[in-house]
Amino acid sequence: MRILVVNDDGYFAPGIRHLAKVASKFGEVFVVAPDAPRSGQGHAVTLVTPLRLHELGTEEGIHYYSCNGTPADCVKLAVKVVFGGDHPDYLFSGINHGSNASSNIVYSGTVAGLIEGALAGVPSVAFSLMDHSLQADFEPVLDYVEEVIRKCIETGRKDICWSVNFPKLPKTALKGIKVCRVAKAYWDEDAVERVDPAGRKYYWLEGDFIRKDDAPDTDLAYTDQGYVSLTPLHFDWTDYAEMERLKGLF
């Protein structure tokens, strides 16, 4: 079994090292990850800059590669170059340093890696810890990572596209896994104007995460309560109800 592990924080991030080690219990692991942080780049792909892939070597049986592109680029190069045109048996993305619950999935490079794999028919799971620190403690969630990977493999399904979020809690405080939907929320941002040393204006986006959903069955609600959230995703963005309404207008 060949397993591809990607992320958006970079090949050196502690989160991807932990995920690769857990995944290596199930098969041969190939890490193909950005050579620098690519958070918030969503499903971007590189079209006007040469892509470079560097083989970094093997550690504890895990093969490491870095790429100067986005997470989606990493998946594409892994399939075409590392796997020689074949697809891996499974793809696992993360463990991200930070939440990818709710509307964060729209911006997330971690989730983009997940979806790129699923688009190709590879069973894929993204993992995220709600702690942005590079010193984040991943030990409390590793048993859950292993459980989810095992369940993913045991199903035998090819259409798996799961996003998993872990609250930042000690292991004893985690209550289990809840399967749920994404909460409705958005980022309300301001373009803060600043001036560089040369006197030129630049802008920094700062803002607040606004929750619009108080329902008890969402990823944000369950992680607030100490549960691990697991949300099945799909990439068919069609609004079927609106499609039927529009058929009556046109």
N, C-alpha and C positions, 0 to 999 in steps of 0.2 A: 504494500500500500504506500502510495506517494502522497505526501501532504504538503501543500503550499501555505506558508504563513506570511502575512503582509501586515502593514500598519501605516499610519500617517505621521508618527512621531519620529521615525528614523530607526535604522537597524540597530543603533546603539542604545535605544530606550530600554529601561528595565522591563517594561510591560511585555514587549515582544520576546524578550529572552525567557521570561516565565512561561509565556504561552507556547513557545517552541519546545521547551523542556517537557511540558505536560503532553503536548501533541506527539512527542517522540515515543511515548509509551504505546502508541497505536500504529506507528509506521515510520518510514523514512521521511525526514522533514527537510524542506528547502525553504529558507527564509530569503525573500526578495523584498527589500524595503528601501524607502528613500534614503539618500545620503545626508539629508537635513530635514528638520521638521516641515511637514506639509499640511498642518492642521487647517481646517476650514476651507480647503480647496475643492470640496465636493467631488463630483465625478469628472473633473477637468482632465483632458488628455493633452499631450504635448505635440504640436503640429509644425512649429517653425524653428525648433531648436533640436540639434542632434541629441539623441538619447544615448547614454553610456551605461554599460552594465559592467560592474567590477566583481570578480570572484574574490571573496575575502578569506576563504579557507573554511575548514571544518573544525568545530568545537563540540566535543562530547557526541560525535556522530551526526551533528546538525550542520548542514551546508548553508553558508551565509553569502549573500550577494547584496550589493548596494546599487541603486539606480539614481540618476540625477533627475528623474521625473516624478510624477504624481503617483498616488497609490494605484489608480487605474492603469497607468503606464507600467507599473511594477507587475501587475497581473498579466498584462498583454506580453511583456517581454519574458516573463517566466514561462508562459505557455509556448511561445514561439522559439525562444532561445534555450532556456534552461531545460525544458521538457521536450525540445525538438519538435514542436508542433502537436504534441499530445497534451491532453488535459490531466491535471492532477486528479486524484481520487476525491480529495476533500480540500477545501480552502477555509482557513481560520484567520480572522483579522483582529488585530489588537495585541495585547490587552491595552486599550487606549487609556492614556492619562487624562481623564476628564469624562464628563457625562455625554452620552449620545442618546439620551432619552428625549421624547417629545419631538419638537420641530428641529432639534439639533441634527436629526438624521439627514435633513436637507443639505446641510453644510458639510457634514462629516466626511473626511477622507477615509476614515475607518469603515464607515458604512459603504462608501463608494467601492472599496476593495471587495466587500461582501457582495455587492450587487454585480460587479464585473464578473465575479466568479459564477454567480447564479445565472447571469445572462448566457454564459457558456455551458450551462447545464451541470455545473459542479456544485454539489451540496456544500453550502457555505454558512458560516456562523461568525458574527462579529461580537467581540467582548469589550466592555468599557467599564472602567472603575471611576466612580465619581470623586476623583482626587487628581487635580492637575499637577501636583508636585512630582518632580523627577525622583524624589525620595519616597514616593508613595509606597505603602506596605501592601503587597499583593498576596502575601501568605494566607490571609483569611479567606480568600475567594478561590484558591487553586483547586480545592476539592470540588467546588461547584463547576469550575471550568472542565475538570475531568469528567464529571457526571454529564454535562451537556454534550461534550464531544462523544462520549460513549452512547448516549441516546441518539445522537445524530447518526452515528454509524449503524446502530442496531435497527433503525427504521428501514434502511435500505432504499430510501427515497432519493430521487435525483433533484427534486424541486424544493429542497430545504433552503430557506433564506431567513435566518433568525438573527435578531439583534438582542443581545443580553446586556443588561446594566446592573452593576453591583453598587450598592450604597457603601459609603466609606464608614465601615463599622468593624469592630473586632469580630472574630469568628463566632464567639459565643452569642453575639447579638443578632446574627443573621438568622432569619426565621424560615428560610426555604425559598423555593422558586414559585412565582406566580406567572402564569401565561396571561397576557393582557394586551390591550391596544395602546397606541401612543396618545399622550395627552395633547390637547389643543393649547398652543402657546406660541409666542413670537418674541423676537428681540426688538425692543424699542431703543434705537441708537441715535446718538448725536454725533455730528461731525465736528469734533473739537479742533479749532484752528490754532496752530502754533507757528513759530518762525524758526527756521534753522540758522546756524551761525552766519550764513551768507545773506540773511535777510529775506529769504524766500519763504512763502507760506507753504505749509503742509497740513494735513489733516489726520487725526487719529479717531477711529470709531470707538466710542464708549457708550454704554447703555445698560439697560436692565432687561432681565428675562421676565416677560409678562405672562403669567398663567391665566388662561381663559377657561379652564376646565376643572371643576371641583368634584367631578364624578369619582366614585371609589374604585373603579375598575381600570385605572390607567397605570402606565409605567411610573409616572411621577408619584401617584398616590401610594403605590405599593412600595417603591423605594423609600418614600418618607416613613413608612411603617416598619422598615427593616427587612423587606423582602428583596430577593433578586428578581428583576423583571425579565421576562422573555417574550418578545413580540415577533410573530411571524410577519414578514414583509413580502410585498410583491412589487413589480416595477411596471405593471399595467396601470397607467395614470388615468385611464378613461373614466369619466364620470357617467356611468351608465344611465342613471335616472335623468340627468340633464340631456343625454343623447336622445332619449325617447321623447322628451319635451320638445327638443329642437326639430325632430322629425316632423312634428305637427306644425312648425312654423315655416319650414322650407319644403 
